[in-house]
């Protein structure tokens, strides 16, 4: 059974992830709200709201009256997340080592937000003595805010490996107001950049998420499914263009986390 999370201590994202976990753990093709409620320990009314919202977002399908299923991409992400686990110490050590290898860049691990499959969320970072206020955010903001996949090197890196259906949904989103001056506002140019990401195995961001900061990102892939991206940020004045050693170090960190995740099945 999925671990119960009370309404007082769980935010919406956690509840939706519990619902996705329930679909994966129950098996079979479709399930009723009552079955999901029993598995998650959440109220029927909460389950109904999550399912209805998820239909609109493309996470769930209603196959017939009172029966629901995970859409294919959401199911793949949910099963992969359940079957694989990254060691938190390894993640942080990898980000720390990337900082050292790149002379003090800020490093982050972004993963696909499990409740939409079309957004990203920061799960860990190594920033040393740097002040996140320089980025206009607090550590809480960085770790809890889900961000659009159409902005930033990490967003485009994840987007490049998603199915076309999800890519089109992201392309239909407006450019976030907080995006930097280098953000892709033209969808044709953004789409072309995704092809480059796949060809090269990394993305470069030029003041894309915020003014004054450039970036490098590389994909984290488990069993052929894109799960996230490692991101390196440095001031544009220090890194006007990313040198080859910085790119290779970022790719190596992402490759390490890809190998570790793909080779470490969840024992539970």
N, C-alpha and C positions, 0 to 999 in steps of 0.2 A: 504494500500500500504506500502511496505517496505520503510523505510526512505532512501532517496538518500544520497549517500556518494560520494563526488567528487573525481576525480582521484588524485587531488593534496593533499588530506588529508587522503586518505585511502590506506592501504597497501593491498597486494594481499590476505592475509588471510581474511580481512574484506569483500572484494568483494565476495570471494567465499562463505562466510557465508551468505551474502545477497542473493546469488543465491539459496542456500539451503532453506533459509527462504521463498523465493518466491515460491518454489515448495510446501512447507508446507501450505502457505497461499492461493495459487491458488486452492488447492485441485485437485481431479481428478487423473487419472492414469499417464498422460504424457502431456508435454507442448512443445511449440516451442520456439526457441531463442527469437523471437519477443515478445511473451507473457512475457517471463522472463525479457527482457529488459524494457518493459513498466512498469512492477511491481517494478523493482529495480531502474530504472532511469539510469542504466549503458548503455554504448554504445553496439551496436550489436556485434562489433568486440571483445570487452572484454568478453561478454557472450559466444561467440563461443570458444574463447581460454580456458575459464574456463571449459566449457562442455567437450571439447576434452581432456584436461588434466585430468578431473575427471573420464572420461571413463577409462583411463589408470590406475588411482589410485583405481578404483573400487567404486567410489562414485556415479557415474551416469551410466545409461544404455541408449543406443540409440535403441529405440524399432522399429522405421522405419524411413525412410528418413525425416529429419527435426523435429523429435519428440523425446523427452528425458524424462526420469523419474529418480527419486532417487532410488538407490538400497535399499533393505529392511532395512539393519542395519543403513545406513546413514539416511534414512527416520525416523526410530525410534528415533535416536539421535536428529534429527532436531525438530521433534514434541515434544519430551520431553523437550528440551531446550526452545522451545517456550511456553510450557504450565506451566513451573515451573520457579521460580525465587528465588535466595538466596539474602537475605538482606546483603549488604556489611558490615554494622556495626556488624551484628551478626557473619559473617564470621571472621572478624578481632578480635572481642571479643573472639570467640571460640579459635582462634589460640593463642591469648595472654594468655588465661587461661590455655591452654595446655603447654605453655612455663613455666608458674608458677608451674603447677602441676608436671613438669618434671625437675625442678631445672635449668631452663635456656636453654633448648634446642632450636635450631632454628626450627621453624614450618612453614609449607607451605601447601597451597591448590593447588593441580594440578587437572585440568579438561581435559577431552578429547578434543583435538583440533577439533572444529566443522567441519572443511573442509576436514578432512581425515578419522576420526573415528579410526585411527591407530597410533596416536601420542598423546603426552600430553603437556600441557602448564600451567605454573604457573600463577594463577590469584590473589593470595594474599599471604602474608608472615608476620611473626612476628619474628624478629631477635634481638630485644632489642638493646643493645649497641655493639653487635657482628659486626665484620667487614667482609662483604661479600667477600672482597679480599682474606680471608682465603680459600674461596671456588674457588678462581680463576675466579670470575665474579663480575659484577656490578649489582645493583638492576635492571637496564634496561635489562641486559642479562637475569636475572632470570625471569622477568615478560614477556619477549617477545619471548624468544627462545623456540621453540617446540623441544621436546626431544624424543628419541627412547623409545618405551615401553619395549624393551628387557633389559634395564639397570636400576638398582636402585629398591629399595623396592616399590616406588610409581608406577614405570612403570610396574613391574611384578604384582602388585596388580590389576591395571586396566586390564592388559593383561589376567589375570586369569579368568575374568568374561566376556570376549569378545567371540563371536562365533568362532568356530574352523577355519573358512575360514580366518578371520582377524588374528587369532593367527598364522596361517601358513605364512601369508604375512609378519608378523613381524619377525618370525623365519628365513625367507629368507634374512632379512636385515643383512648387516655386523655389527659387534660389533663396536660402535663408538670409534674413536681413543682416545677420552678424557676419556673413561671409566676407573674406578679404577682397582686395582689388583684383587679385589674380584668378578669381573663381571663374569657372566656365559658365557663361550665361547662354551660349549658343548650343543647342542640343546636338547639332551635327558635329561641332568641334568636340563636345564631350564624348559622343559615341566614338569618334575617331581615336580619342585618347585611350579609350577602353581597349581598342585593338592593339595599341602600342603597349599597354600594360601586359597583355597576354603574351605579346611577342618578346618583350624584354624581361618579364618576370618581376617588374617593380614599377613604381610610379614616382614622379618628381612633382612636387608642389611649389609653385612660385608665389608666395604671399597669397595663398589660395584660401586658407581658413581665416587668416588674420593678417593685417598689414605688418610688415617688418619681419616676418618669419617664413623661412623656406623649409622644405621637408622632403623626406624619402620614406617610402613605405614598400613593404614586400608581403606577399600573401602567406597566411597560415592555412594549410589545407590538410584535412584528415580524410583518408580513404576516398580521395577524389572529390570531396565536397569542401567548398570554401567555408571556413569558419571564422576568419578574422584577418588581422594584419598587424605587423609590427611597424611602428611609426617612429621616425627620428625627426626632431625639430631643432633648428638652429637659427639664430638671427640672420637675416638676409645680408646684413653688413659684414658678418663673419663668413657666411657661406652663400655668396651670390649664385654659385652653381655647385651642385654636389660633386665632389671629386670621386673618382672611381673607388678608392679604398673605403669611403663612407658608404657608397652604394653596396659594395660587396659585403661589408660588415653587417649592414641591415638585412641583406638577403640571407646571410649565413645565420643570423639570429632567428629569422622567420623559418628557415629550413630546419633548424634545431627543434623549434617548437612544433613544427609539422611532423617531424619524425617521432618525437616523443609522444605527441597526442595519438598518432596513428598506431603506435606500438604498445600503448598502455591501456588495455580494456578495463573498464570499470568493474572491479571485483564484486560490486553489489548488484 
